[in-house]
Amino acid sequence: MPTNLYFTQGKTSEQNLYEDLIIESLKIYGQEVYYIPREIVKRDTIFDDDSVSRFDRAYQIEMYIENIEGFDGDGDLFTKFGVEIRDACTFVVSRRRFLNRVAVYENDDNEPYYRPREGDLIFLKLSGSIFEITKVEDESPFYQLKDLPTFRIRAELFEYNDEDFDTGRFDVDVVEQRQAYVQIVTLSSSTGTFEINESVTQVNANFTMKGEVVEIDNSGTDLKLHLAHYGATDGEYHSWTTTADITGDESSAVGTPSSFEEDLPVEAMNDNFNTTSQGGDIDFIVDFDESNPFGEP
């Protein structure tokens, strides 16, 4: 016998109406984001961790940002290793919209995809930031009309760790160009046209090198390929050589390498710091004034 003869909670029509209102509100007050699933290429079976990950899909969906006075987290921290930005954010997404916009394309029999997953990414166009999901709450608000219409997603600013980005969106994939460990290969001659995001191969006598083209510089007299995620197929450390041509796997372009150089933004920053400090302007970078002579400066 029902607890109340005059009112019935959990009617399907009321639940659908409630969810429709939530979806409409999220479209009005929410922000356009891109949900980026993580694909684990190689799993560490000892620590159950993803040693190699790839992001090659992005789904547009609306999410509401609970933060109204700025991002959560520890903010900007100045450490001996540099500046760390530890922003965090809380997103709210409709369960129905997520299932229809994301899960239906990611679902398979071996690994059901019924909710946002920890480790997946959210690209917030509003700030141009990429956040990594750390916690998903699926019972907030708690059974309104005996229904759970939303997911509440807790996310932190994503720290790039040489993952492969090929989502097709430049504003997302650019993180690979800016932060990946890149080696610049100068070609003295080439035939054909190399393409961005294609794999290249160099077959040597005892090993084969593979890499991905993340940027092409043809502003000078010689063509320069910026190669990321490179390494030898035998699992050992090798470097590119000038004795064998580099071939594009998709474009079939062929180039003869003449020199190599590393593109490390951190080293460029350190060189700039050393040059400035040697010139006597180190006070411009670091403030050595003592604000408390009786304790810590």
C-alpha positions in Angstrom: 0.0 0.0 0.0 1.5 3.4 -0.9 2.6 5.8 1.9 0.3 8.5 0.6 -3.0 7.9 -1.1 -3.2 11.4 -2.7 0.3 12.0 -3.9 2.6 9.7 -5.8 6.3 10.3 -6.0 8.4 9.0 -8.9 5.9 9.1 -11.7 7.7 8.8 -15.0 5.9 11.9 -16.5 7.0 14.1 -13.6 10.5 12.7 -13.7 10.8 13.5 -17.5 9.4 17.0 -16.9 11.9 17.6 -14.1 14.8 16.4 -16.3 13.6 18.5 -19.2 13.7 21.6 -17.0 17.2 20.7 -15.9 18.4 20.3 -19.4 16.9 23.6 -20.5 18.5 25.3 -17.5 21.9 23.8 -18.3 21.6 25.1 -21.9 20.7 28.6 -20.6 23.2 29.0 -17.8 25.8 26.4 -18.7 28.9 26.6 -20.8 29.9 24.8 -24.0 32.6 22.2 -23.3 34.2 19.3 -25.0 34.2 15.9 -23.3 37.4 14.0 -24.2 37.5 10.3 -23.4 40.8 8.8 -22.4 42.0 5.8 -24.4 44.5 3.6 -22.6 47.1 2.4 -25.1 49.3 0.5 -22.6 48.2 -0.3 -19.1 50.6 -0.9 -16.3 49.4 -4.2 -14.8 51.5 -3.9 -11.7 50.3 -0.5 -10.5 47.0 -0.6 -12.5 47.9 2.7 -14.1 47.9 4.0 -17.7 51.5 4.3 -18.7 50.5 5.5 -22.3 47.3 7.3 -23.1 45.7 8.8 -26.2 42.9 11.3 -26.7 41.5 11.2 -30.2 37.8 12.0 -29.8 35.9 15.1 -28.5 32.2 15.5 -27.9 30.5 18.8 -27.6 28.1 19.1 -24.7 26.8 21.8 -22.3 27.8 21.7 -18.6 27.0 24.1 -15.7 30.0 25.5 -13.7 29.2 25.7 -10.0 32.1 28.0 -9.3 30.9 31.6 -9.3 33.9 33.5 -7.8 36.7 31.8 -9.6 38.3 28.4 -9.8 38.7 26.2 -6.7 41.9 24.6 -5.7 45.2 25.9 -4.4 45.5 28.6 -7.1 49.0 29.6 -8.3 51.9 28.3 -6.3 55.5 29.4 -6.6 57.9 26.6 -5.9 61.6 25.9 -6.5 60.6 23.9 -9.6 58.6 26.8 -11.1 55.0 28.1 -11.1 52.3 25.5 -10.5 48.7 26.3 -11.3 46.4 24.1 -9.3 42.9 25.2 -10.4 39.9 23.0 -9.8 36.3 23.2 -11.1 33.0 21.5 -10.5 30.8 20.7 -13.5 27.2 19.6 -13.6 25.9 17.7 -16.6 22.6 16.1 -17.5 22.6 12.3 -17.2 20.3 12.0 -20.3 22.4 14.4 -22.4 25.6 12.6 -21.4 24.2 9.2 -22.4 23.0 10.5 -25.7 25.9 12.7 -26.6 28.9 10.7 -25.3 28.1 7.3 -23.9 26.2 6.0 -26.9 29.3 6.4 -29.0 31.8 5.1 -26.5 29.8 2.1 -25.1 30.8 -1.4 -25.9 30.1 -4.9 -24.6 33.5 -5.3 -22.9 33.5 -2.0 -21.0 30.1 -0.3 -20.5 30.2 3.5 -20.6 27.3 4.8 -18.5 28.8 7.8 -16.7 31.7 10.2 -16.9 34.9 8.5 -16.0 37.8 9.5 -13.8 40.8 10.3 -16.0 38.8 11.7 -18.9 39.2 15.3 -19.8 36.9 18.3 -20.2 38.0 21.3 -22.4 36.4 24.5 -21.2 36.2 26.9 -24.1 35.4 29.8 -21.7 39.0 29.8 -20.3 40.8 27.7 -22.9 41.6 25.2 -20.1 41.7 21.4 -20.0 40.5 19.7 -16.8 41.0 16.1 -15.7 38.1 14.4 -14.0 39.0 13.2 -10.5 35.6 12.4 -8.9 32.1 11.8 -10.3 29.1 12.1 -7.9 26.0 10.5 -9.3 23.7 11.0 -6.3 23.5 14.8 -6.1 20.9 16.1 -5.8 19.7 13.1 -3.8 16.8 11.3 -5.4 14.6 14.3 -6.2 11.2 12.7 -7.4 13.0 9.4 -6.9 15.3 10.3 -9.8 19.0 11.1 -10.4 19.0 13.4 -13.4 22.6 14.8 -13.2 26.2 14.0 -12.7 28.4 16.3 -10.6 31.9 16.2 -11.8 34.9 17.3 -9.8 37.9 18.1 -12.0 41.4 19.6 -11.7 43.6 21.4 -14.2 45.2 18.8 -16.5 48.9 18.3 -16.4 50.3 17.2 -19.7 52.5 14.1 -19.6 53.4 13.4 -23.2 49.9 12.0 -24.1 48.9 11.9 -27.8 46.2 14.4 -28.8 44.4 13.9 -32.1 40.9 15.1 -31.4 40.7 17.2 -34.6 40.2 20.5 -32.6 43.2 22.8 -32.9 42.5 24.6 -29.6 42.7 21.2 -27.8 45.5 19.5 -29.8 47.7 22.6 -29.5 48.7 21.4 -26.0 50.7 18.7 -27.7 52.6 21.3 -29.8 53.3 23.5 -26.8 54.2 21.0 -24.1 55.4 17.8 -25.8 59.0 16.7 -25.8 59.8 17.7 -29.4 62.9 17.1 -31.6 63.2 19.4 -34.6 64.5 17.6 -37.7 65.9 19.7 -40.5 65.5 18.2 -44.0 68.0 19.2 -46.6 65.7 17.9 -49.3 62.3 16.4 -49.5 59.7 15.1 -52.0 56.0 15.2 -51.4 54.2 17.1 -48.6 54.3 16.0 -44.9 51.1 16.3 -43.0 50.3 17.4 -39.4 49.6 14.5 -37.0 50.9 11.9 -39.3 53.4 9.3 -38.3 56.9 9.2 -39.8 59.3 6.3 -40.1 63.1 6.1 -40.5 64.5 2.6 -41.2 68.1 2.2 -40.1 70.4 -0.9 -40.2 69.6 -2.2 -36.7 66.6 -0.3 -35.6 63.5 1.7 -36.8 62.5 5.1 -35.5 58.9 6.3 -35.3 57.5 9.7 -34.5 54.5 12.0 -35.0 54.6 15.3 -36.8 53.1 18.0 -34.6 54.3 21.1 -36.4 55.9 21.9 -39.8 58.2 24.9 -40.3 58.8 25.9 -43.9 59.6 29.5 -43.3 63.3 29.1 -44.0 65.3 27.6 -46.8 65.1 24.1 -45.3 62.0 22.3 -44.2 61.8 21.5 -40.4 59.6 18.8 -38.9 58.7 19.0 -35.2 58.5 15.4 -34.1 56.9 14.2 -30.8 56.3 10.8 -29.2 59.3 9.4 -31.0 61.3 6.3 -30.2 62.7 3.1 -31.6 60.5 0.1 -32.3 62.9 -2.3 -30.5 62.2 -0.6 -27.1 65.7 0.6 -26.7 67.0 4.2 -26.8 68.1 5.4 -30.2 68.2 8.7 -32.0 67.4 9.9 -35.5 70.3 9.6 -37.9 71.4 11.5 -41.0 72.1 8.2 -42.9 68.5 7.3 -43.7 65.5 9.1 -45.1 62.3 9.9 -43.2 59.1 8.8 -44.7 55.5 9.9 -43.9 53.3 6.9 -43.3 50.1 8.6 -44.6 51.5 11.2 -47.1 54.4 9.0 -48.4 56.5 12.1 -48.4 60.3 11.5 -48.2 62.9 13.7 -46.6 66.6 13.6 -46.1 67.6 14.8 -42.6 70.6 17.0 -42.2 70.5 18.1 -38.5 68.6 17.7 -35.3 67.8 20.0 -32.3 65.6 19.7 -29.2 62.7 22.1 -28.6 62.6 22.6 -24.8 60.6 25.6 -23.6 62.0 25.1 -20.1 65.6 25.3 -21.3 64.8 28.5 -23.2 63.3 30.0 -20.1 66.5 29.0 -18.1 68.7 30.5 -20.7 66.8 33.8 -20.6 67.1 33.8 -16.8 70.8 33.2 -16.9 71.3 35.9 -19.5 69.3 38.4 -17.5 71.0 37.6 -14.2 74.5 37.9 -15.8 73.5 41.3 -17.1 72.8 42.5 -13.6 69.0 42.6 -13.8 68.3 39.7 -11.6 66.4 42.0 -9.2 63.9 42.4 -12.0 63.0 38.7 -11.7 63.4 37.9 -8.0 62.7 40.3 -5.2 65.4 40.0 -2.6 64.0 42.8 -0.3 63.7 41.8 3.3 60.1 42.4 4.5 60.6 41.0 8.0 64.2 41.4 9.4 63.4 39.4 12.6 62.1 36.3 10.9 61.5 34.8 7.5 61.9 37.2 4.6 
